Amino acid sequence: MEVRLELACEAAEMDEQWSFVGNKSNQRWLWYAVDHATNIVLAYVFGKRKDEVFKKLKALLEPFGISRYYTDDWGAYERHLEADKHQVGKRNTQKIERKNLNFRTWIKRLTRKTICFSKLETLHDTVIGLLINKVEFGLDIHA
C-alpha cells in the first residue's frame, strides 16, 4: 500500500527582504512565502532581486496547490503569477510584513542600518536559514 501526502495551502503571501553581504552594493535577498491562514513559512530562497530567483521560489510552492497569491507590486510577481490567482496590495500581506519585522528584530543582518553583516554568502544564508528552520519548523541543529 502506497501512502502519499498531499500538501495544501489555499492562499499564500509572498515577499522579498533585503540584506547585503560584505558591503551594501552586494545585495542579497530573502524571498519567501507564508500560508495566509497560519502565517507559517512554506518555502524560501536566497539570491538577487531577479525573476530567476523568484521562479525558484515559485517552483518550491507548486506542490502546495496554492490558488491565491498576495504580494506587493514588485514586477516579478505580476510577470510570473497568473493574473486570476494574484492580488496586489497591503490588506492581505500584513502577516508576512509582520514576519519581516520579526526577522529584522531577531537577525541584525536583516536590519536596514546595521554594523552586523556577513562576509560570505554561504554564512549569510545559513544563519538566516537556521533561524527560519528553528522558529518555523522547530528544527534544532545538533553537533
N, CA, C and O atoms as CSV, one atom per row, in Angstrom:
chain,resi,resn,atom,element,x,y,z
A,1,MET,N,N,0.851,-1.179,0.000
A,1,MET,CA,C,0.000,0.000,0.000
A,1,MET,C,C,0.892,1.236,0.000
A,1,MET,O,O,1.814,1.345,0.809
A,2,GLU,N,N,0.617,2.154,-0.899
A,2,GLU,CA,C,1.396,3.380,-1.022
A,2,GLU,C,C,0.667,4.508,-0.306
A,2,GLU,O,O,-0.525,4.727,-0.519
A,3,VAL,N,N,1.392,5.215,0.540
A,3,VAL,CA,C,0.835,6.361,1.245
A,3,VAL,C,C,1.418,7.618,0.612
A,3,VAL,O,O,2.634,7.747,0.469
A,4,ARG,N,N,0.553,8.527,0.240
A,4,ARG,CA,C,1.013,9.755,-0.391
A,4,ARG,C,C,0.460,10.952,0.372
A,4,ARG,O,O,-0.746,11.055,0.600
A,5,LEU,N,N,1.351,11.847,0.760
A,5,LEU,CA,C,0.938,13.067,1.443
A,5,LEU,C,C,0.593,14.123,0.406
A,5,LEU,O,O,1.323,14.304,-0.568
A,6,GLU,N,N,-0.489,14.801,0.608
A,6,GLU,CA,C,-0.884,15.901,-0.265
A,6,GLU,C,C,-0.689,17.191,0.520
A,6,GLU,O,O,-1.234,17.353,1.612
A,7,LEU,N,N,0.077,18.088,-0.035
A,7,LEU,CA,C,0.273,19.386,0.583
A,7,LEU,C,C,-0.820,20.319,0.097
A,7,LEU,O,O,-1.155,20.319,-1.088
A,8,ALA,N,N,-1.372,21.102,0.985
A,8,ALA,CA,C,-2.446,22.008,0.590
A,8,ALA,C,C,-2.297,23.347,1.286
A,8,ALA,O,O,-2.037,23.428,2.486
A,9,CYS,N,N,-2.467,24.373,0.507
A,9,CYS,CA,C,-2.465,25.734,1.023
A,9,CYS,C,C,-3.367,26.529,0.087
A,9,CYS,O,O,-3.087,26.638,-1.107
A,10,GLU,N,N,-4.422,27.069,0.615
A,10,GLU,CA,C,-5.365,27.799,-0.230
A,10,GLU,C,C,-4.781,29.114,-0.726
A,10,GLU,O,O,-4.900,29.443,-1.906
A,11,ALA,N,N,-4.153,29.864,0.169
A,11,ALA,CA,C,-3.622,31.183,-0.204
A,11,ALA,C,C,-2.278,31.403,0.473
A,11,ALA,O,O,-2.036,30.925,1.582
A,12,ALA,N,N,-1.412,32.134,-0.216
A,12,ALA,CA,C,-0.080,32.418,0.313
A,12,ALA,C,C,0.262,33.888,0.126
A,12,ALA,O,O,-0.114,34.515,-0.864
A,13,GLU,N,N,0.982,34.414,1.099
A,13,GLU,CA,C,1.548,35.753,0.994
A,13,GLU,C,C,3.016,35.587,0.615
A,13,GLU,O,O,3.696,34.703,1.136
A,14,MET,N,N,3.505,36.432,-0.289
A,14,MET,CA,C,4.897,36.339,-0.736
A,14,MET,C,C,5.549,37.706,-0.624
A,14,MET,O,O,4.917,38.738,-0.847
A,15,ASP,N,N,6.846,37.686,-0.269
A,15,ASP,CA,C,7.585,38.943,-0.160
A,15,ASP,C,C,9.067,38.665,-0.302
A,15,ASP,O,O,9.510,37.518,-0.261
A,16,GLU,N,N,9.814,39.722,-0.466
A,16,GLU,CA,C,11.268,39.641,-0.532
A,16,GLU,C,C,11.833,40.636,0.486
A,16,GLU,O,O,11.262,41.703,0.710
A,17,GLN,N,N,12.963,40.269,1.097
A,17,GLN,CA,C,13.549,41.094,2.146
A,17,GLN,C,C,15.026,41.313,1.849
A,17,GLN,O,O,15.767,40.368,1.577
A,18,TRP,N,N,15.435,42.565,1.904
A,18,TRP,CA,C,16.781,42.981,1.526
A,18,TRP,C,C,17.787,42.807,2.654
A,18,TRP,O,O,17.471,43.002,3.827
A,19,SER,N,N,18.996,42.437,2.276
A,19,SER,CA,C,20.159,42.496,3.156
A,19,SER,C,C,21.379,42.562,2.247
A,19,SER,O,O,21.244,42.713,1.033
A,20,PHE,N,N,22.553,42.451,2.822
A,20,PHE,CA,C,23.753,42.505,1.993
A,20,PHE,C,C,24.845,41.640,2.589
A,20,PHE,O,O,24.802,41.269,3.761
A,21,VAL,N,N,25.829,41.327,1.752
A,21,VAL,CA,C,26.974,40.522,2.166
A,21,VAL,C,C,28.226,41.315,1.842
A,21,VAL,O,O,28.455,41.675,0.688
A,22,GLY,N,N,29.039,41.589,2.855
A,22,GLY,CA,C,30.295,42.317,2.653
A,22,GLY,C,C,30.109,43.817,2.625
A,22,GLY,O,O,30.647,44.519,3.481
A,23,ASN,N,N,29.358,44.327,1.661
A,23,ASN,CA,C,29.064,45.755,1.582
A,23,ASN,C,C,27.694,45.932,0.927
A,23,ASN,O,O,27.164,45.004,0.316
A,24,LYS,N,N,27.137,47.115,1.060
A,24,LYS,CA,C,25.752,47.332,0.635
A,24,LYS,C,C,25.546,47.214,-0.866
A,24,LYS,O,O,24.412,47.063,-1.320
A,25,SER,N,N,26.614,47.281,-1.643
A,25,SER,CA,C,26.451,47.113,-3.089
A,25,SER,C,C,26.270,45.639,-3.469
A,25,SER,O,O,25.816,45.343,-4.574
A,26,ASN,N,N,26.619,44.708,-2.567
A,26,ASN,CA,C,26.428,43.276,-2.810
A,26,ASN,C,C,25.125,42.835,-2.131
A,26,ASN,O,O,25.137,42.217,-1.067
A,27,GLN,N,N,24.015,43.167,-2.771
A,27,GLN,CA,C,22.709,42.903,-2.182
A,27,GLN,C,C,22.381,41.408,-2.195
A,27,GLN,O,O,22.733,40.678,-3.122
A,28,ARG,N,N,21.706,40.988,-1.149
A,28,ARG,CA,C,21.260,39.597,-1.006
A,28,ARG,C,C,19.806,39.660,-0.565
A,28,ARG,O,O,19.479,40.359,0.393
A,29,TRP,N,N,18.943,38.945,-1.245
A,29,TRP,CA,C,17.514,38.998,-0.959
A,29,TRP,C,C,17.011,37.647,-0.466
A,29,TRP,O,O,17.357,36.599,-1.011
A,30,LEU,N,N,16.194,37.697,0.569
A,30,LEU,CA,C,15.454,36.537,1.052
A,30,LEU,C,C,14.064,36.639,0.432
A,30,LEU,O,O,13.329,37.586,0.709
A,31,TRP,N,N,13.705,35.676,-0.398
A,31,TRP,CA,C,12.370,35.584,-0.981
A,31,TRP,C,C,11.649,34.461,-0.238
A,31,TRP,O,O,12.211,33.377,-0.078
A,32,TYR,N,N,10.433,34.692,0.212
A,32,TYR,CA,C,9.728,33.613,0.894
A,32,TYR,C,C,8.226,33.776,0.811
A,32,TYR,O,O,7.708,34.826,0.432
A,33,ALA,N,N,7.541,32.704,1.177
A,33,ALA,CA,C,6.083,32.684,1.166
A,33,ALA,C,C,5.588,32.101,2.480
A,33,ALA,O,O,6.194,31.189,3.043
A,34,VAL,N,N,4.478,32.645,2.953
A,34,VAL,CA,C,3.825,32.111,4.155
A,34,VAL,C,C,2.396,31.733,3.813
A,34,VAL,O,O,1.775,32.324,2.930
A,35,ASP,N,N,1.886,30.741,4.527
A,35,ASP,CA,C,0.483,30.360,4.414
A,35,ASP,C,C,-0.351,31.521,4.946
A,35,ASP,O,O,-0.140,31.978,6.069
A,36,HIS,N,N,-1.290,31.992,4.149
A,36,HIS,CA,C,-2.105,33.151,4.536
A,36,HIS,C,C,-2.942,32.867,5.784
A,36,HIS,O,O,-3.202,33.782,6.566
A,37,ALA,N,N,-3.357,31.647,5.980
A,37,ALA,CA,C,-4.198,31.302,7.132
A,37,ALA,C,C,-3.398,31.123,8.415
A,37,ALA,O,O,-3.842,31.543,9.484
A,38,THR,N,N,-2.214,30.499,8.321
A,38,THR,CA,C,-1.458,30.144,9.525
A,38,THR,C,C,-0.208,30.982,9.761
A,38,THR,O,O,0.341,30.969,10.862
A,39,ASN,N,N,0.251,31.710,8.744
A,39,ASN,CA,C,1.469,32.517,8.803
A,39,ASN,C,C,2.732,31.670,8.976
A,39,ASN,O,O,3.744,32.168,9.470
A,40,ILE,N,N,2.686,30.416,8.584
A,40,ILE,CA,C,3.855,29.544,8.643
A,40,ILE,C,C,4.595,29.629,7.316
A,40,ILE,O,O,3.978,29.601,6.251
A,41,VAL,N,N,5.916,29.731,7.383
A,41,VAL,CA,C,6.720,29.793,6.170
A,41,VAL,C,C,6.559,28.489,5.393
A,41,VAL,O,O,6.701,27.399,5.948
A,42,LEU,N,N,6.263,28.616,4.118
A,42,LEU,CA,C,6.102,27.453,3.244
A,42,LEU,C,C,7.402,27.119,2.538
A,42,LEU,O,O,7.764,25.949,2.412
A,43,ALA,N,N,8.113,28.154,2.072
A,43,ALA,CA,C,9.365,27.954,1.338
A,43,ALA,C,C,10.120,29.273,1.300
A,43,ALA,O,O,9.536,30.348,1.439
A,44,TYR,N,N,11.448,29.167,1.105
A,44,TYR,CA,C,12.261,30.378,0.973
A,44,TYR,C,C,13.476,30.089,0.109
A,44,TYR,O,O,13.941,28.953,0.017
A,45,VAL,N,N,13.982,31.142,-0.524
A,45,VAL,CA,C,15.202,31.070,-1.324
A,45,VAL,C,C,15.983,32.364,-1.134
A,45,VAL,O,O,15.429,33.385,-0.727
A,46,PHE,N,N,17.271,32.307,-1.433
A,46,PHE,CA,C,18.136,33.475,-1.368
A,46,PHE,C,C,18.686,33.781,-2.746
A,46,PHE,O,O,18.874,32.880,-3.563
A,47,GLY,N,N,18.943,35.053,-3.001
A,47,GLY,CA,C,19.551,35.434,-4.266
A,47,GLY,C,C,19.399,36.917,-4.524
A,47,GLY,O,O,19.189,37.703,-3.600
A,48,LYS,N,N,19.505,37.289,-5.772
A,48,LYS,CA,C,19.343,38.678,-6.190
A,48,LYS,C,C,17.853,38.986,-6.305
A,48,LYS,O,O,17.014,38.095,-6.173
A,49,ARG,N,N,17.535,40.238,-6.548
A,49,ARG,CA,C,16.130,40.620,-6.745
A,49,ARG,C,C,15.825,40.518,-8.246
A,49,ARG,O,O,15.576,41.509,-8.931
A,50,LYS,N,N,15.859,39.275,-8.711
A,50,LYS,CA,C,15.705,38.969,-10.143
A,50,LYS,C,C,14.600,37.933,-10.337
A,50,LYS,O,O,14.280,37.168,-9.427
A,51,ASP,N,N,14.035,37.924,-11.518
A,51,ASP,CA,C,12.962,36.987,-11.837
A,51,ASP,C,C,13.397,35.532,-11.665
A,51,ASP,O,O,12.600,34.699,-11.234
A,52,GLU,N,N,14.650,35.218,-11.996
A,52,GLU,CA,C,15.129,33.836,-11.902
A,52,GLU,C,C,15.045,33.309,-10.475
A,52,GLU,O,O,14.733,32.138,-10.260
A,53,VAL,N,N,15.322,34.165,-9.504
A,53,VAL,CA,C,15.261,33.752,-8.096
A,53,VAL,C,C,13.805,33.545,-7.690
A,53,VAL,O,O,13.482,32.587,-6.987
A,54,PHE,N,N,12.929,34.441,-8.132
A,54,PHE,CA,C,11.511,34.267,-7.834
A,54,PHE,C,C,10.985,32.961,-8.421
A,54,PHE,O,O,10.186,32.276,-7.783
A,55,LYS,N,N,11.418,32.615,-9.615
A,55,LYS,CA,C,10.973,31.372,-10.251
A,55,LYS,C,C,11.362,30.149,-9.411
A,55,LYS,O,O,10.627,29.162,-9.382
A,56,LYS,N,N,12.505,30.208,-8.733
A,56,LYS,CA,C,12.901,29.105,-7.844
A,56,LYS,C,C,11.916,28.970,-6.687
A,56,LYS,O,O,11.517,27.861,-6.330
A,57,LEU,N,N,11.524,30.105,-6.102
A,57,LEU,CA,C,10.540,30.079,-5.020
A,57,LEU,C,C,9.207,29.538,-5.531
A,57,LEU,O,O,8.582,28.700,-4.881
A,58,LYS,N,N,8.780,30.011,-6.680
A,58,LYS,CA,C,7.511,29.559,-7.252
A,58,LYS,C,C,7.523,28.046,-7.474
A,58,LYS,O,O,6.523,27.373,-7.222
A,59,ALA,N,N,8.642,27.515,-7.939
A,59,ALA,CA,C,8.753,26.067,-8.156
A,59,ALA,C,C,8.628,25.304,-6.836
A,59,ALA,O,O,8.010,24.240,-6.797
A,60,LEU,N,N,9.206,25.832,-5.760
A,60,LEU,CA,C,9.093,25.183,-4.452
A,60,LEU,C,C,7.654,25.179,-3.936
A,60,LEU,O,O,7.275,24.309,-3.152
A,61,LEU,N,N,6.865,26.140,-4.372
A,61,LEU,CA,C,5.485,26.260,-3.895
A,61,LEU,C,C,4.482,25.421,-4.691
A,61,LEU,O,O,3.362,25.200,-4.232
A,62,GLU,N,N,4.866,24.964,-5.850
A,62,GLU,CA,C,3.930,24.229,-6.712
A,62,GLU,C,C,3.252,23.039,-6.029
A,62,GLU,O,O,2.050,22.857,-6.226
A,63,PRO,N,N,3.954,22.218,-5.236
A,63,PRO,CA,C,3.282,21.063,-4.605
A,63,PRO,C,C,2.165,21.434,-3.632
A,63,PRO,O,O,1.354,20.578,-3.279
A,64,PHE,N,N,2.107,22.683,-3.194
A,64,PHE,CA,C,1.091,23.083,-2.212
A,64,PHE,C,C,-0.286,23.315,-2.834
A,64,PHE,O,O,-1.284,23.363,-2.114
A,65,GLY,N,N,-0.354,23.457,-4.134
A,65,GLY,CA,C,-1.642,23.684,-4.790
A,65,GLY,C,C,-2.271,25.022,-4.423
A,65,GLY,O,O,-3.483,25.096,-4.220
A,66,ILE,N,N,-1.489,26.053,-4.338
A,66,ILE,CA,C,-1.966,27.372,-3.920
A,66,ILE,C,C,-2.870,27.966,-5.006
A,66,ILE,O,O,-2.520,27.986,-6.186
A,67,SER,N,N,-4.040,28.446,-4.577
A,67,SER,CA,C,-4.989,29.008,-5.536
A,67,SER,C,C,-5.027,30.533,-5.514
A,67,SER,O,O,-5.661,31.142,-6.375
A,68,ARG,N,N,-4.349,31.171,-4.530
A,68,ARG,CA,C,-4.349,32.632,-4.407
A,68,ARG,C,C,-3.018,33.101,-3.853
A,68,ARG,O,O,-2.518,32.559,-2.868
A,69,TYR,N,N,-2.444,34.122,-4.498
A,69,TYR,CA,C,-1.181,34.714,-4.048
A,69,TYR,C,C,-1.408,36.184,-3.726
A,69,TYR,O,O,-2.011,36.917,-4.510
A,70,TYR,N,N,-0.916,36.608,-2.562
A,70,TYR,CA,C,-0.980,38.008,-2.163
A,70,TYR,C,C,0.448,38.540,-2.111
A,70,TYR,O,O,1.310,37.954,-1.455
A,71,THR,N,N,0.697,39.656,-2.804
A,71,THR,CA,C,2.054,40.198,-2.883
A,71,THR,C,C,2.028,41.719,-2.876
A,71,THR,O,O,0.972,42.350,-2.912
A,72,ASP,N,N,3.247,42.289,-2.828
A,72,ASP,CA,C,3.382,43.710,-3.085
A,72,ASP,C,C,3.432,43.894,-4.602
A,72,ASP,O,O,3.135,42.960,-5.346
A,73,ASP,N,N,3.802,45.077,-5.061
A,73,ASP,CA,C,3.736,45.314,-6.501
A,73,ASP,C,C,5.076,45.156,-7.225
A,73,ASP,O,O,5.288,45.770,-8.270
A,74,TRP,N,N,5.983,44.335,-6.674
A,74,TRP,CA,C,7.235,44.074,-7.381
A,74,TRP,C,C,6.914,43.328,-8.674
A,74,TRP,O,O,6.125,42.383,-8.661
A,75,GLY,N,N,7.511,43.737,-9.777
A,75,GLY,CA,C,7.170,43.263,-11.108
A,75,GLY,C,C,7.280,41.769,-11.336
A,75,GLY,O,O,6.515,41.220,-12.130
A,76,ALA,N,N,8.202,41.090,-10.670
A,76,ALA,CA,C,8.374,39.646,-10.876
A,76,ALA,C,C,7.095,38.888,-10.567
A,76,ALA,O,O,6.784,37.900,-11.232
A,77,TYR,N,N,6.356,39.334,-9.574
A,77,TYR,CA,C,5.113,38.645,-9.226
A,77,TYR,C,C,4.106,38.761,-10.368
A,77,TYR,O,O,3.487,37.772,-10.761
A,78,GLU,N,N,3.948,39.957,-10.889
A,78,GLU,CA,C,2.998,40.176,-11.976
A,78,GLU,C,C,3.399,39.405,-13.233
A,78,GLU,O,O,2.543,38.881,-13.945
A,79,ARG,N,N,4.700,39.339,-13.503
A,79,ARG,CA,C,5.179,38.662,-14.702
A,79,ARG,C,C,5.041,37.145,-14.639
A,79,ARG,O,O,4.906,36.501,-15.680
A,80,HIS,N,N,5.072,36.557,-13.439
A,80,HIS,CA,C,5.148,35.096,-13.338
A,80,HIS,C,C,4.004,34.427,-12.572
A,80,HIS,O,O,4.000,33.207,-12.406
A,81,LEU,N,N,3.047,35.210,-12.110
A,81,LEU,CA,C,1.867,34.627,-11.475
A,81,LEU,C,C,0.654,34.893,-12.364
A,81,LEU,O,O,0.529,35.965,-12.956
A,82,GLU,N,N,-0.223,33.920,-12.450
A,82,GLU,CA,C,-1.432,34.083,-13.243
A,82,GLU,C,C,-2.283,35.207,-12.651
A,82,GLU,O,O,-2.495,35.266,-11.440
A,83,ALA,N,N,-2.761,36.087,-13.511
A,83,ALA,CA,C,-3.497,37.273,-13.062
A,83,ALA,C,C,-4.719,36.919,-12.209
A,83,ALA,O,O,-5.023,37.633,-11.254
A,84,ASP,N,N,-5.424,35.833,-12.535
A,84,ASP,CA,C,-6.628,35.468,-11.780
A,84,ASP,C,C,-6.307,34.847,-10.416
A,84,ASP,O,O,-7.208,34.667,-9.597
A,85,LYS,N,N,-5.036,34.517,-10.163
A,85,LYS,CA,C,-4.619,33.960,-8.867
A,85,LYS,C,C,-3.815,34.954,-8.037
A,85,LYS,O,O,-3.394,34.631,-6.926
A,86,HIS,N,N,-3.597,36.152,-8.560
A,86,HIS,CA,C,-2.679,37.113,-7.943
A,86,HIS,C,C,-3.415,38.386,-7.537
A,86,HIS,O,O,-4.176,38.958,-8.318
A,87,GLN,N,N,-3.172,38.819,-6.296
A,87,GLN,CA,C,-3.742,40.073,-5.813
A,87,GLN,C,C,-2.643,40.911,-5.180
A,87,GLN,O,O,-1.921,40.441,-4.300
A,88,VAL,N,N,-2.522,42.149,-5.629
A,88,VAL,CA,C,-1.519,43.080,-5.119
A,88,VAL,C,C,-2.173,43.988,-4.088
A,88,VAL,O,O,-3.298,44.450,-4.282
A,89,GLY,N,N,-1.465,44.242,-2.990
A,89,GLY,CA,C,-1.985,45.187,-2.005
A,89,GLY,C,C,-1.518,44.880,-0.598
A,89,GLY,O,O,-1.031,43.787,-0.310
A,90,LYS,N,N,-1.674,45.850,0.261
A,90,LYS,CA,C,-1.223,45.732,1.646
A,90,LYS,C,C,-2.233,45.010,2.541
A,90,LYS,O,O,-1.855,44.463,3.577
A,91,ARG,N,N,-3.488,45.002,2.161
A,91,ARG,CA,C,-4.536,44.412,3.006
A,91,ARG,C,C,-4.270,42.947,3.328
A,91,ARG,O,O,-4.496,42.517,4.459
A,92,ASN,N,N,-3.796,42.176,2.360
A,92,ASN,CA,C,-3.603,40.740,2.564
A,92,ASN,C,C,-2.145,40.329,2.720
A,92,ASN,O,O,-1.826,39.143,2.637
A,93,THR,N,N,-1.259,41.291,2.945
A,93,THR,CA,C,0.155,40.952,3.173
A,93,THR,C,C,0.612,41.385,4.566
A,93,THR,O,O,1.813,41.490,4.817
A,94,GLN,N,N,-0.305,41.629,5.444
A,94,GLN,CA,C,0.057,42.103,6.788
A,94,GLN,C,C,0.825,41.056,7.591
A,94,GLN,O,O,1.728,41.407,8.351
A,95,LYS,N,N,0.484,39.783,7.436
A,95,LYS,CA,C,1.161,38.737,8.201
A,95,LYS,C,C,2.626,38.602,7.793
A,95,LYS,O,O,3.503,38.500,8.651
A,96,ILE,N,N,2.894,38.603,6.483
A,96,ILE,CA,C,4.277,38.448,6.047
A,96,ILE,C,C,5.087,39.706,6.358
A,96,ILE,O,O,6.282,39.620,6.639
A,97,GLU,N,N,4.448,40.867,6.311
A,97,GLU,CA,C,5.166,42.101,6.674
A,97,GLU,C,C,5.529,42.082,8.162
A,97,GLU,O,O,6.605,42.547,8.540
A,98,ARG,N,N,4.655,41.557,8.996
A,98,ARG,CA,C,4.959,41.418,10.425
A,98,ARG,C,C,6.110,40.428,10.628
A,98,ARG,O,O,6.984,40.643,11.468
A,99,LYS,N,N,6.097,39.352,9.855
A,99,LYS,CA,C,7.184,38.371,9.945
A,99,LYS,C,C,8.502,39.006,9.507
A,99,LYS,O,O,9.547,38.718,10.090
A,100,ASN,N,N,8.466,39.871,8.485
A,100,ASN,CA,C,9.672,40.607,8.084
A,100,ASN,C,C,10.234,41.392,9.269
A,100,ASN,O,O,11.441,41.389,9.510
A,101,LEU,N,N,9.355,42.058,9.996
A,101,LEU,CA,C,9.777,42.830,11.161
A,101,LEU,C,C,10.385,41.914,12.227
A,101,LEU,O,O,11.415,42.244,12.816
A,102,ASN,N,N,9.752,40.773,12.474
A,102,ASN,CA,C,10.305,39.818,13.448
A,102,ASN,C,C,11.693,39.348,13.016
A,102,ASN,O,O,12.617,39.316,13.828
A,103,PHE,N,N,11.842,38.988,11.753
A,103,PHE,CA,C,13.149,38.536,11.259
A,103,PHE,C,C,14.201,39.627,11.426
A,103,PHE,O,O,15.334,39.348,11.818
A,104,ARG,N,N,13.821,40.886,11.124
A,104,ARG,CA,C,14.768,42.001,11.299
A,104,ARG,C,C,15.163,42.180,12.760
A,104,ARG,O,O,16.305,42.526,13.061
A,105,THR,N,N,14.220,41.943,13.661
A,105,THR,CA,C,14.500,42.077,15.096
A,105,THR,C,C,15.422,40.959,15.572
A,105,THR,O,O,16.333,41.206,16.362
A,106,TRP,N,N,15.201,39.755,15.111
A,106,TRP,CA,C,15.974,38.594,15.562
A,106,TRP,C,C,17.339,38.481,14.905
A,106,TRP,O,O,18.291,38.009,15.526
A,107,ILE,N,N,17.441,38.906,13.663
A,107,ILE,CA,C,18.708,38.790,12.936
A,107,ILE,C,C,19.137,40.172,12.472
A,107,ILE,O,O,18.544,40.743,11.556
A,108,LYS,N,N,20.152,40.695,13.097
A,108,LYS,CA,C,20.601,42.049,12.789
A,108,LYS,C,C,21.124,42.185,11.361
A,108,LYS,O,O,21.218,43.303,10.855
A,109,ARG,N,N,21.467,41.080,10.699
A,109,ARG,CA,C,21.917,41.131,9.302
A,109,ARG,C,C,20.804,41.610,8.379
A,109,ARG,O,O,21.079,42.082,7.276
A,110,LEU,N,N,19.561,41.497,8.811
A,110,LEU,CA,C,18.425,41.932,8.000
A,110,LEU,C,C,17.980,43.356,8.319
A,110,LEU,O,O,17.064,43.877,7.683
A,111,THR,N,N,18.620,43.985,9.294
A,111,THR,CA,C,18.284,45.348,9.663
A,111,THR,C,C,18.836,46.307,8.623
A,111,THR,O,O,19.943,46.114,8.122
A,112,ARG,N,N,18.083,47.320,8.303
A,112,ARG,CA,C,18.479,48.227,7.228
A,112,ARG,C,C,19.744,49.019,7.558
A,112,ARG,O,O,20.620,49.174,6.708
A,113,LYS,N,N,19.837,49.512,8.773
A,113,LYS,CA,C,21.030,50.253,9.180
A,113,LYS,C,C,21.709,49.445,10.275
A,113,LYS,O,O,21.261,49.439,11.421
A,114,THR,N,N,22.782,48.772,9.921
A,114,THR,CA,C,23.431,47.874,10.873
A,114,THR,C,C,24.925,47.837,10.635
A,114,THR,O,O,25.403,48.136,9.540
A,115,ILE,N,N,25.660,47.464,11.676
A,115,ILE,CA,C,27.089,47.196,11.512
A,115,ILE,C,C,27.338,45.694,11.529
A,115,ILE,O,O,28.481,45.244,11.444
A,116,CYS,N,N,26.264,44.924,11.640
A,116,CYS,CA,C,26.356,43.463,11.658
A,116,CYS,C,C,26.051,42.927,10.266
A,116,CYS,O,O,24.938,43.087,9.764
A,117,PHE,N,N,27.031,42.297,9.648
A,117,PHE,CA,C,26.810,41.743,8.317
A,117,PHE,C,C,27.706,40.538,8.118
A,117,PHE,O,O,28.672,40.336,8.854
A,118,SER,N,N,27.378,39.746,7.120
A,118,SER,CA,C,28.171,38.567,6.784
A,118,SER,C,C,29.209,38.937,5.747
A,118,SER,O,O,29.011,39.860,4.956
A,119,LYS,N,N,30.310,38.219,5.753
A,119,LYS,CA,C,31.348,38.408,4.743
A,119,LYS,C,C,31.228,37.382,3.624
A,119,LYS,O,O,31.801,37.565,2.550
A,120,LEU,N,N,30.481,36.295,3.869
A,120,LEU,CA,C,30.307,35.240,2.883
A,120,LEU,C,C,28.815,34.958,2.674
A,120,LEU,O,O,28.053,34.900,3.639
A,121,GLU,N,N,28.399,34.784,1.414
A,121,GLU,CA,C,27.002,34.481,1.133
A,121,GLU,C,C,26.565,33.180,1.795
A,121,GLU,O,O,25.433,33.075,2.267
A,122,THR,N,N,27.449,32.193,1.834
A,122,THR,CA,C,27.118,30.911,2.446
A,122,THR,C,C,26.780,31.087,3.926
A,122,THR,O,O,25.794,30.529,4.410
A,123,LEU,N,N,27.590,31.856,4.640
A,123,LEU,CA,C,27.337,32.096,6.061
A,123,LEU,C,C,26.052,32.895,6.249
A,123,LEU,O,O,25.251,32.591,7.133
A,124,HIS,N,N,25.860,33.896,5.435
A,124,HIS,CA,C,24.658,34.730,5.490
A,124,HIS,C,C,23.402,33.874,5.333
A,124,HIS,O,O,22.486,33.949,6.152
A,125,ASP,N,N,23.366,33.068,4.284
A,125,ASP,CA,C,22.202,32.229,4.010
A,125,ASP,C,C,21.997,31.175,5.094
A,125,ASP,O,O,20.860,30.862,5.449
A,126,THR,N,N,23.086,30.630,5.618
A,126,THR,CA,C,22.996,29.602,6.664
A,126,THR,C,C,22.407,30.168,7.947
A,126,THR,O,O,21.540,29.537,8.554
A,127,VAL,N,N,22.856,31.340,8.372
A,127,VAL,CA,C,22.358,31.948,9.615
A,127,VAL,C,C,20.861,32.230,9.509
A,127,VAL,O,O,20.102,31.908,10.423
A,128,ILE,N,N,20.443,32.820,8.416
A,128,ILE,CA,C,19.021,33.140,8.245
A,128,ILE,C,C,18.205,31.856,8.082
A,128,ILE,O,O,17.118,31.740,8.648
A,129,GLY,N,N,18.716,30.902,7.320
A,129,GLY,CA,C,18.028,29.625,7.145
A,129,GLY,C,C,17.868,28.880,8.461
A,129,GLY,O,O,16.822,28.280,8.710
A,130,LEU,N,N,18.895,28.911,9.308
A,130,LEU,CA,C,18.806,28.252,10.615
A,130,LEU,C,C,17.713,28.884,11.469
A,130,LEU,O,O,16.966,28.175,12.143
A,131,LEU,N,N,17.614,30.213,11.447
A,131,LEU,CA,C,16.566,30.885,12.213
A,131,LEU,C,C,15.187,30.452,11.707
A,131,LEU,O,O,14.315,30.104,12.504
A,132,ILE,N,N,14.992,30.473,10.403
A,132,ILE,CA,C,13.696,30.092,9.848
A,132,ILE,C,C,13.370,28.650,10.219
A,132,ILE,O,O,12.246,28.357,10.627
A,133,ASN,N,N,14.334,27.751,10.082
A,133,ASN,CA,C,14.092,26.348,10.418
A,133,ASN,C,C,13.787,26.156,11.896
A,133,ASN,O,O,12.967,25.308,12.249
A,134,LYS,N,N,14.425,26.921,12.760
A,134,LYS,CA,C,14.182,26.819,14.204
A,134,LYS,C,C,12.824,27.396,14.577
A,134,LYS,O,O,12.025,26.734,15.240
A,135,VAL,N,N,12.561,28.631,14.150
A,135,VAL,CA,C,11.341,29.325,14.543
A,135,VAL,C,C,10.099,28.727,13.875
A,135,VAL,O,O,9.071,28.546,14.528
A,136,GLU,N,N,10.190,28.426,12.597
A,136,GLU,CA,C,9.022,27.987,11.851
A,136,GLU,C,C,8.744,26.480,11.981
A,136,GLU,O,O,7.587,26.063,12.031
A,137,PHE,N,N,9.797,25.680,12.035
A,137,PHE,CA,C,9.623,24.225,11.985
A,137,PHE,C,C,10.127,23.509,13.228
A,137,PHE,O,O,10.022,22.286,13.318
A,138,GLY,N,N,10.680,24.259,14.201
A,138,GLY,CA,C,11.155,23.662,15.439
A,138,GLY,C,C,12.356,22.758,15.268
A,138,GLY,O,O,12.585,21.873,16.093
A,139,LEU,N,N,13.136,22.967,14.200
A,139,LEU,CA,C,14.300,22.106,13.935
A,139,LEU,C,C,15.547,22.668,14.589
A,139,LEU,O,O,15.944,23.800,14.311
A,140,ASP,N,N,16.161,21.887,15.450
A,140,ASP,CA,C,17.413,22.263,16.087
A,140,ASP,C,C,18.578,21.649,15.328
A,140,ASP,O,O,18.448,20.587,14.720
A,141,ILE,N,N,19.702,22.320,15.372
A,141,ILE,CA,C,20.922,21.785,14.793
A,141,ILE,C,C,21.747,21.204,15.946
A,141,ILE,O,O,22.076,21.906,16.902
A,142,HIS,N,N,22.069,19.943,15.844
A,142,HIS,CA,C,22.860,19.270,16.877
A,142,HIS,C,C,24.222,18.929,16.330
A,142,HIS,O,O,24.361,18.556,15.165
A,143,ALA,N,N,25.218,19.055,17.167
A,143,ALA,CA,C,26.588,18.737,16.736
A,143,ALA,C,C,26.820,17.252,16.712
A,143,ALA,O,O,27.916,16.804,16.375
